[in-house]
Amino acid sequence: MTRVINLRPSRRGRIVAGAVPILILIIVYAIAAALRHADNPADKVLPTIGAMGAALWRMGAQVDPVTGQITLLADTLASLMRLGAGLALATVTALVIGLLLGVMPLARAILGPMITVIAVIPPIAVLPILFIALGLGEAAKIALIAIGIAPYMTRDLASYVAGLPAEQFIKAETLGANSWQVAIRVALPQLMPRLIETLRLSMGPAWVFLIAAEAIASDVGLGYRIFLVRRYLAMDIILPYVAWISLLAIVADTLLQAISRRGFPWAAAR
């Protein structure tokens, strides 16, 4: 008898299995919205699929006469630029420091406690400090994303490198490798797949910090738009924007997975 834990669906089966709950959720929502609008045509809590489609067309295909831009496109580009800059800064920082802490016990002893202290500070609590120190421009928003995820990424990468078999480092040193060569030639290649995996896991918090920063001080961006229209109870705009953010996050996650599989097939085969 085949046990449930041994059932492994094919790639097509996984796609179908994943799509079914989403389709059911959409159907349930459509029915609930239709019932609410049958009782109250002016209901704003559960906009109909048609109302959200019309709002999405207005925001994503028509030029705003005030700004002269397509609103959804402008918001998306602004948010992605901030997110990309923050992720890049956090990734480079975490890679360098994580590699250093993982390879060198002395560095881990000196810098490890400080990284731990920074990691437990709620990043949102630092946002007012960033706005005061860096102003209300792009720098504070990018810094919040980097500060929010870099400590976690650093600790994860350092722990991974420290957990690599000691025999690898001993053999490299026996062959005459210095500290720099051990880090670059032995630890770094094995660290790269882990870096991508850690980055994937950090994407969710990065979006949270981005939207929080845009909601407080911004004039364009996905988070800014959501918090702007909430005062009008414009759920027909908020829900499509939330769905669009989810789609962007899924695309980014899929791209990172593809990069990991193509660049490091030996890690994906584990």
N, C-alpha and C positions, 0 to 999 in steps of 0.2 A: 504494500500500500504506500502510495506516494504521500509524504508528509507535506504540509503546507509550507514549511520553511524551505523545502527543496524545490518549490515551484519557481521557475525562472522564465518570465515572459520574454518573448522576442522584442526586438526594437519597436516593431509596429505595435505589438501588444502593449508595450509600455506607454506608447503615445495614446493609444485608444483608452487604456485604463486611466491615464491621467486626465484625458479630456472629458470623460464621462461625468465625474463630480462637478467640474466647472460648468458643463452644459446643464446639469441638473440645477445648479445654483442660479444660473441665468434664467431658466424656466420658472423656478420658484419666485425669483424676484419679479419677473414680468407679470406673473399671475397676481402677486401681492400688490404691485403698483396699479394694475388694472382694477383690482377690487377697491383700492383706496380712492382712485379717481372716479370710480362709479358712484361712490358716496359723496366725494368732494372734489369736483373738477379743478379746484384751485389748490389742491394739496401740493406742497413743496418738499415734503419729507422723502417721498418715494417717487421721483419723476419717472415717467414712462420711458421705454426704450426709444420711442420716436422723439420725445422731448430732448433726451440726451444726445441723440444723433443730430438733431437740429442745432443744439448748442455747440456740439463738437465741430460741425460744419462752419458755423459762424466764427468760432475761435481759431480753427485750423485751416480754413480755406479762403476766408475773406479778409481784406485789408482793413485794419482799424483806422477810421478816418481821423482819429486824434493823434495816434503815433505814426501812422503811415506804414505799419508793419503788420505781418500776420501774427497774431498774439501768441498762439500755441508754439509757433516756430521760434519766435523771439524768446519766449520763456524757456523752451527746451534748450536752445543754444546757450543761454546765459547759465542755466543750471548745470549743464554738462561741462562747460568750461570751468566752473568753480569746482565741481566734483572731480574732474580730471586732474586739475592742479593740486587739489588736496590729496587725492590718492597717490599721485606721483611723488609729492613731498613726503608723505607718510611711508611709501614703499621704499624709497631710497634711504630714508633715515633708519627704518627698521632693518633693512638689509645690512647696512654698514654696521650699526650698533649690535644687532643680533648676531652677526657673524663674529664680531669682536668678542662679545660676551661668551659666545659658545666655544670659541677656540681657546681663549685665554682665561684661565681661572682667576688670575690676578685682576683682570678687568671686570670679571663678574663679581668679585668681592667688593671692588670699589664702586662700580656703577649700578650693580644689581639692586641694592636697597633704594636708590634714588628712582630708578625706573619703576619699582614696585609702588613707591609713594605716589608718583605721578599717575600711575595706572588706576589707583583707587579714587582719584579726585573726579567727581562727576564733570564731564566736559561742559555741559550746559551751564554749570555754576561759574565756569571760567569765561563765558561769553561776554558778560559786562566788562570784565577786565580787558578782554581783547578789543572791544569797541572803544574803551578809553585809551588804551595804549596804541592801537593801530587805526583808529577812526572807524567810520561806518562804511568804508569802501570794501573792495574785494579782498584785501589782505586779511581782514578779521574773519571773514567767512571761510577762506581757504585754510587759515590757521586753525580754526575750530575743527574742521574735518581732520586735519593732520594730527592735532593734539588728541582728538577723540579716539583715533584708531591706531596710531603709531605705537603707543606703549604696549597694547595688547599684541600687535604683530611682532614687536621686538622681543617680548617675553616668550612668545611661541617659537620664534625662529631660534632664539638662544637655547631654549630647552631642547629643540630638535637637534641642533648641532652638538650640544653637550651629550646627547644620548647616542651619538654615532659610535660605532665600535672603536675602542681605544687602539686596537691593533692597527687600524688604518693610519693613525697619526704616528704611532711608533715606527711602522715600516717606512713611512715617508721621511721621518727624521733619521732613521738608520741609513737611508739612501742619500743623506746629505741635505735634505730640504730645510730651509730656514722657516721661521714663523710665518712670514708673508707667503711663502710657497705652499705651506701646509694649508693655510686658510683659502688660498685661491685655487689650488690644484686638487685638494682633497675635499674640503668642506663645501666650498661654493657650488660645485656641480650638483652635489646631492641636495643642497639647500634650495635650489631654484624651483623644483616642483612643489616643495612645501611653501615657498613664498607665494606661488600662484594660488594654492589652496587657502592659505591664510588671507590673501587678498579677497578671494571669493567670499569667505566668511565675514569679512569686514565691510562688504558692500552695503549690507543692511544698515548697520550703525552709521555708515558714512552718509547715506541718504537722510537718516533721521537728523543728523547734525546740520546737513545742508538746508533742509526744509526749516528747521528751527531758526537758523541764522537768517534765511530769506524772509521768514515771517516777521522777524523783529525789525530788520533794517534792510530794505531793498526796494527797488522800484520796478524790477522785472525778475522773472524766475517762476518756476513751478510752485514752490512753496509760497512765494509772495502772492501769486494769483489765487491759490486756495484760500489763504487767510483774508485776502481782499474781498472775495465774493461771499464769504461766509456771513458777513454782516447783512447781506441781502437774502440769506437762506437759499442761495443758488445751488442747490444740490445737483441740478442738471449740468452744472459745470464742474463741481467738486468731484463727483463720482467719475466722470470721464478722465479728469486729471489724475485721480488716484490710480485708475486703471492704466493710464499712459505711463505713469511712473513705474508701476509694476512691470509693464511690458519692457520698458527700458532696462530695468534691473535684470529681467530674465535674459534679454539679449546680451547684456554685459556678462552675465554668468556663463552663458553658452559659449561666448567668444573666449573667455578665460579657460573653460574646459577644453575647447578645441586647441588653443595654444599649448596647453599642458600635454594633451595627447600627441600632438604633432612634434613638439619640441623635446618632450621627454617620454617617449613611448615605453621605456623600461620602467618608469615609475607608474604609468597607467596600468601596466600589466601585473602589478603586484596584487 
